[in-house]
Amino acid sequence: MQSVLTIDLIASDPTIRNGQPCIAGTGVRVIDLAMAHLFHRRQPEEIAADYDISLAQVYAALSYYYAHKLELDNDIRSQIDKARALKEQGVGRATPFLPR
């Protein structure tokens, strides 16, 4: 009889990052690691070092991303749209220095 084994490295908790899937025991979101890999061309070893997590955690996050790609791609698009809207509003823009 076949047994399906799971790796418990991804968790979702409504009190952490609004329930978005994260590396278990951290607030590091799966979509943050996926974006680092896809958009910033970071290799899994680099991502592990950047976020101070294990290589197994990075691969678990990437596996979770590909298993839930449609849903997480929608989350990524939403995050990008929010960032663009905030940029257009000037949120986060440094106030110019005015001498006295």
Phi, psi and omega in degrees: 000134182277139174246134176267123181260143179242158175246119185269065181250350180245134182223157175229124181226123183300342180270354180239120177053039178055031177081006178293147180298130182228166170295127183306133179083004180225176172255015181282114183282147176302318183293332176296318180289321178297317179294321177300320182285313186281314187267327183257002175057032177280138177279154181308320179297321179292319179298316179303316179292318181301319186259001181055050177231170182280160177297323177299321179294320178297311180296325176296318179295316179294321177296317179297317179303310183292331177286338182233034189305312183300311180297314182287327174298323176295320176297319180296315178301317180298317179297318179296317179298319178296318180296318178297317180297318179294322179296317179296329179279351180082012179294130179089355179287135179292140176284132181295144179287128177244116180293153179279000000 
